[in-house]
């Protein structure tokens, strides 16, 4: 299945990301998260906000990992940073 932008989503596996913070309002399905270096992006398929306070995570996102160069220019993109481990 091609999304029209040349991204074959069926050839990829869904990933699950947890986030403590992001830029702007809560990201929505169809939006993208872009890593700090700008080389990788994640196309959001579903958003699951935490119902209870959790200092480790405010929301969980199910996403397709895509090259940042394939993100459409008119897409809504949120900056996103990996959490430090440890």
C-alpha positions in Angstrom: 0.0 0.0 0.0 1.5 3.3 -1.1 0.3 6.6 0.5 0.8 8.6 -2.6 4.0 10.1 -1.4 6.0 6.9 -2.3 6.0 5.4 1.2 5.2 1.7 1.2 3.6 1.3 4.6 2.9 -2.5 4.3 6.6 -3.1 3.8 7.3 -1.5 7.2 6.5 -2.5 10.8 4.5 -0.3 13.2 6.6 1.0 16.1 5.4 2.2 19.5 6.8 5.4 20.9 6.2 7.0 24.3 6.7 10.7 24.8 7.0 13.0 27.8 6.8 16.1 25.7 6.5 17.5 22.2 6.2 20.8 20.5 2.6 22.2 20.1 -0.7 20.5 20.8 -1.1 16.7 21.2 -0.1 15.1 17.9 -2.9 13.5 15.9 -3.1 10.5 13.5 -1.8 11.7 10.2 0.8 14.0 11.8 4.5 13.3 11.9 7.1 13.2 14.7 10.6 14.2 13.6 13.7 13.4 15.6 16.2 16.1 16.7 18.7 15.3 14.0 16.0 15.5 11.4 16.9 12.3 9.6 14.1 10.1 10.8 10.4 10.8 11.0 7.4 8.8 12.3 4.0 8.9 10.6 1.4 8.7 13.4 -1.2 6.0 13.0 -2.8 6.2 16.5 -2.5 8.3 19.7 -3.1 6.9 23.1 -2.9 9.7 25.8 -2.2 8.4 29.4 -5.4 8.4 31.5 -3.4 8.5 34.7 -0.4 10.8 35.5 2.9 9.0 34.7 6.2 10.9 34.8 7.7 8.5 32.3 5.2 9.1 29.5 2.3 11.4 28.6 1.2 9.6 25.5 1.9 6.6 23.4 2.1 6.8 19.6 1.8 3.9 17.1 3.7 5.0 14.0 5.4 4.0 10.7 9.1 4.9 10.6 9.9 6.9 7.4 12.9 8.8 6.1 12.4 12.5 6.9 13.0 13.4 3.3 9.7 11.6 2.4 7.5 13.7 4.8 5.2 15.8 2.6 5.9 19.5 2.7 2.4 20.4 3.9 2.3 17.8 6.7 2.0 18.8 10.3 5.3 17.9 11.9 6.1 17.9 15.6 9.7 18.0 16.9 10.4 15.0 19.1 13.4 13.9 21.2 14.5 10.5 22.5 14.4 10.2 26.2 17.7 9.5 28.0 17.9 6.1 29.5 19.2 5.5 33.0 
